[in-house]
Amino acid sequence: MKTIKDLNIDGKKVIIRCDFNVPIKDGKIVDDTRIKGALETIKYCLDRDCKVILLSHLGRVKEKEDLKKNDLSIVAERLAKLLKQDILFSEETRGEELEDTVNSMEEGDVLLIQNTRYEDLDGKKESGNDPELGKYWASLGDVFINDAFGTAHRAHASNVGIASNLPSAAGFLIEKEVNVLKELDKPTHPFVVVLGGAKVSDKIGVIENLVHKADYVLIGGGMAFTFLKAEGLEIGKSLLDEENIDFCKKILSKYKDKIILPVDVAVTNEYTNDEKYRTKDIKDISTDEMGLDIGEKTVNLFESILKKAKIVIWNGPLGVYEFSKYKVGTDKILKYVVDNNIKTILGGGDIVAAATTAKLKDKVYHASTGGGATLEYLEGKKLPGIEIIK
């Protein structure tokens, strides 16, 4: 894969596709990790007297009401503080005003263009990879650097579209993400996969691609109950992905010694954080109960397997993490891998959010910035935003 160091960018207009899709609450950025993640590539360009043009999406834009809440100007303000310099901001995603701003840029200037998904209001031109839009954005610069791993699994005008029209390479963030994930192509053993989250359907590709490589696959979260149901157990009102019971039966029969399921769970009668819960053996769940977290015996079981692991990939929480009562299992296992220096890769999305909340994200070996992209890589799929650079 070509990286930014392989291109001569000195003094050039460099377009960088960043991932500034940050969480915003009450008009304030809650977590600026993704903005900080782009700094290394931006600073590298500034050190080479480039004119830096930044593109990113923020949220989804389906109707006019989405424009205001997904305005990237808030990111421009935070970026200016982090870079300690003024940031030019274009309210327009294309047009004469934007072109004038680009043409008047001086070496060392940084321009952030408004949310690329504003272009989705008119026939999904961004997310549909409209060739004219990609060509237009490419016309604003001399070279293109893709540093948005979070959208690498999508063929959008702002990544694949631009890269189709300009000399292109990966930024430092994408380079790091890909190099880490490559370690799982031929992992050191024991190799342990930890999967949580709600549905089996979201993880079928990952299970099929990794189960033959892994020494163990530890399964928690809502998806565990479909596997338990496949084993003929009563799961009460627990989450069930009925369409994939047969898949679970097939995997369990083929890899019986590798798939490790919960042996006890925290159960309650209502999907709420207020109701009292109790911990039960998985064989004792009543028809009116639902499991919302792994129990203490399961934590101990998982830890006994992780203890021997040389590398771990983990995607999805092991309980209903948004409820304080049911994030216990996830937090304990996170703390265990950190305290025992177990080489752990967190596969983006909710598990990284959980580690951030627990103040453990920066203590694991790697926390991916792209949940969807990581999942598709783990499924063995090609990522369009990276393939176009190759």
Residue pairs with C-beta under 8 A, 6 or more apart in sequence:
1 170
1 175
1 178
1 386
1 389
1 390
2 168
2 169
2 170
2 389
2 390
3 169
3 170
3 171
3 172
3 175
4 41
4 44
4 45
4 145
4 169
4 170
4 171
4 172
4 175
6 169
7 143
7 145
7 167
7 169
9 45
9 48
9 50
9 142
9 143
10 48
10 49
10 50
11 48
11 49
11 50
11 107
12 50
12 51
12 141
12 142
12 143
13 50
13 51
13 53
13 102
13 105
13 140
13 141
13 142
13 143
14 45
14 50
14 51
14 52
14 53
14 141
14 142
14 143
14 144
14 145
15 53
15 54
15 55
15 137
15 138
15 140
15 141
15 143
15 144
15 145
15 162
15 166
16 38
16 41
16 42
16 45
16 52
16 53
16 54
16 55
16 144
16 145
16 146
16 147
16 171
17 55
17 56
17 144
17 145
17 146
17 147
17 148
17 151
17 158
17 159
17 162
17 385
18 34
18 38
18 41
18 42
18 54
18 55
18 56
18 147
18 148
19 34
19 37
19 38
19 56
19 147
19 148
19 149
19 150
19 151
19 173
19 369
19 370
20 34
20 35
20 38
20 54
20 56
20 57
20 58
20 72
20 75
20 79
21 34
21 56
21 57
21 58
21 59
21 150
22 29
22 30
22 31
22 32
22 33
22 34
22 35
22 58
22 75
23 29
23 30
23 31
24 30
24 58
24 69
24 74
27 74
28 74
29 35
29 74
29 75
29 78
31 356
32 78
32 82
33 356
33 361
33 369
34 150
34 369
35 75
35 78
35 79
35 82
36 82
37 173
37 369
38 54
38 147
38 171
38 173
39 82
39 83
40 171
40 172
40 173
41 145
41 147
41 171
41 172
41 173
42 52
42 54
42 83
42 110
43 83
44 172
45 52
45 145
46 52
46 83
46 108
46 110
49 107
49 108
50 107
50 108
51 102
51 105
51 106
51 107
51 108
51 109
51 111
52 109
52 110
52 111
53 102
53 105
53 111
53 113
53 140
53 141
54 79
54 110
54 111
54 112
54 113
55 113
55 116
55 137
55 158
55 162
56 72
56 75
56 112
56 115
56 116
56 148
56 158
57 115
57 116
57 117
57 126
57 151
57 156
57 158
58 70
58 71
58 72
58 75
58 115
58 117
59 66
59 69
59 70
59 115
59 117
60 66
60 70
60 117
60 120
61 67
61 70
61 115
61 117
61 118
61 120
61 121
62 120
62 121
63 121
64 121
67 115
67 118
67 121
70 115
70 117
70 118
71 114
71 115
72 89
72 112
72 113
72 114
72 115
73 89
73 91
73 114
75 112
76 87
76 89
76 112
77 87
79 87
79 110
79 112
80 86
80 87
83 110
85 108
85 110
87 110
87 111
87 112
88 101
88 105
88 109
88 110
88 111
88 112
89 111
89 112
89 114
90 97
90 98
90 101
90 111
90 112
90 113
90 114
91 97
91 114
92 98
92 113
92 114
93 113
93 114
93 115
93 116
93 118
93 119
94 119
94 133
94 136
94 137
98 113
98 140
99 140
101 111
102 111
102 140
105 111
116 126
116 156
116 157
116 158
117 126
117 127
118 126
119 125
119 126
119 130
119 133
119 157
120 126
120 127
120 128
123 130
124 130
125 132
125 133
125 157
126 133
126 156
126 157
126 158
127 154
127 156
127 157
128 157
129 155
129 156
129 157
129 160
129 161
130 157
130 161
131 157
131 161
131 164
133 157
133 161
134 157
134 158
134 160
134 161
134 162
134 164
134 165
135 161
135 165
137 157
137 158
137 161
137 162
138 144
138 161
138 162
138 164
138 165
138 166
139 165
141 166
142 166
142 167
143 166
143 167
143 168
143 169
144 162
144 163
144 165
144 166
144 167
144 168
144 169
145 168
145 169
145 170
145 171
146 152
146 159
146 163
146 168
146 169
146 170
146 171
146 174
146 385
146 386
146 389
147 170
147 171
147 172
147 173
147 174
148 159
148 173
148 174
148 385
149 173
149 174
149 177
149 178
149 368
149 369
149 370
149 373
150 348
150 369
150 370
150 371
150 372
150 373
151 158
151 159
151 370
151 373
151 385
152 159
152 174
152 177
152 370
152 373
152 383
152 384
152 385
152 386
153 370
153 372
153 373
153 375
153 376
153 377
153 381
153 383
153 384
153 385
154 372
154 384
154 385
155 384
155 385
156 385
159 384
159 385
159 388
160 384
160 385
160 388
162 168
163 385
163 388
163 389
164 388
168 388
168 389
169 389
170 178
170 386
170 389
173 369
174 386
176 366
177 368
177 369
177 370
177 373
177 374
178 386
180 345
180 365
180 366
180 368
181 345
181 368
181 374
181 377
181 378
183 311
183 345
184 191
184 210
184 213
184 311
184 313
184 345
184 378
187 213
187 214
187 310
187 311
188 310
188 311
189 215
189 310
190 215
190 216
190 308
190 309
190 310
191 213
191 214
191 215
191 309
191 310
191 311
191 312
192 214
192 215
192 216
192 217
192 218
192 305
192 306
192 309
192 311
192 312
192 313
193 206
193 210
193 211
193 214
193 216
193 217
193 218
193 312
193 313
193 314
194 217
194 218
194 220
194 302
194 306
194 312
194 313
194 314
194 315
194 318
194 333
195 203
195 206
195 207
195 217
195 218
195 219
195 220
195 221
195 223
195 314
195 315
195 316
196 219
196 220
196 221
196 222
196 223
196 224
196 314
196 315
196 316
196 317
196 318
196 319
196 330
196 351
197 203
197 221
197 222
197 223
197 315
197 316
197 317
197 350
198 221
198 222
198 223
198 239
198 316
199 222
199 223
199 226
199 239
199 241
199 244
200 223
200 226
200 227
200 241
200 244
200 247
200 248
201 241
201 243
201 244
202 223
202 316
202 375
203 223
203 315
203 316
203 375
204 244
204 247
205 375
205 376
205 378
205 379
205 380
205 381
206 315
206 375
206 378
206 379
207 217
207 251
208 379
209 378
209 379
209 380
210 217
210 313
210 378
211 217
211 251
211 255
211 258
211 259
212 255
214 258
215 258
215 309
216 258
216 260
216 305
217 255
217 258
217 259
217 260
218 260
218 302
218 305
218 306
219 227
219 259
219 260
219 261
219 262
220 262
220 294
220 298
220 302
220 316
220 317
220 318
220 319
220 329
220 330
221 316
221 317
221 318
221 319
222 238
222 239
222 320
223 239
223 241
223 316
224 261
224 262
224 291
224 294
225 235
225 238
225 239
225 240
225 291
226 239
226 240
226 241
226 242
226 244
226 245
226 248
227 248
227 252
227 259
227 261
228 235
228 238
228 261
228 262
228 282
229 235
229 240
229 245
229 248
230 245
230 246
230 248
230 249
230 252
231 252
231 261
233 282
233 283
233 285
234 285
234 286
234 287
235 285
235 291
236 267
236 285
236 286
236 287
236 288
236 289
236 290
236 291
237 269
237 287
237 288
237 289
237 290
238 265
238 285
238 289
238 290
238 291
239 290
251 259
252 259
260 301
260 302
260 305
261 282
262 282
262 291
262 294
262 295
262 298
263 281
263 282
263 295
263 297
263 298
263 301
264 279
264 280
264 281
264 282
264 294
264 295
264 296
264 297
264 298
265 279
265 280
265 282
265 285
265 291
265 292
265 293
265 294
265 295
265 298
266 277
266 278
266 279
266 291
266 292
266 293
266 294
266 295
266 319
266 325
266 326
266 328
266 329
267 277
267 278
267 279
267 280
267 285
267 286
267 289
267 290
267 291
267 292
268 275
268 276
268 277
268 278
268 289
268 290
268 292
269 275
269 288
269 289
269 290
271 290
271 292
271 320
272 323
273 323
273 324
273 325
273 326
277 292
277 293
277 325
277 326
279 295
279 296
280 289
280 295
281 297
282 291
285 291
292 319
292 320
292 323
292 325
292 326
293 318
293 319
293 320
293 325
293 326
293 327
293 328
293 329
293 330
294 302
294 318
294 319
294 329
295 329
298 329
299 329
299 332
299 333
302 333
303 333
303 336
306 312
306 333
306 336
306 337
306 340
306 342
307 340
307 342
309 342
309 343
310 343
311 343
311 344
311 345
312 337
312 342
312 343
312 344
312 345
313 344
313 345
313 347
313 378
314 337
314 344
314 345
314 346
314 347
314 351
315 346
315 347
315 348
315 349
315 351
315 371
315 374
315 375
315 378
316 347
316 349
316 350
316 351
317 327
317 330
317 350
317 351
317 354
318 329
318 330
318 333
319 326
319 327
319 328
319 329
319 330
320 326
320 327
321 327
321 330
321 350
321 353
321 354
321 357
327 354
327 357
330 351
330 354
331 354
331 358
334 354
334 355
334 358
334 360
334 364
335 358
335 360
336 342
337 344
337 364
338 344
338 360
338 363
338 364
343 365
344 364
344 365
344 366
345 364
345 365
345 366
345 367
345 368
346 352
346 355
346 361
346 364
346 366
346 367
346 368
347 368
347 371
347 374
347 375
347 378
348 367
348 368
348 369
348 370
348 371
348 372
348 373
348 374
348 375
349 371
349 372
349 374
349 375
350 371
352 361
352 367
352 368
352 369
352 371
355 361
355 364
355 367
356 367
361 367
368 374
373 383
373 385
376 383
377 383
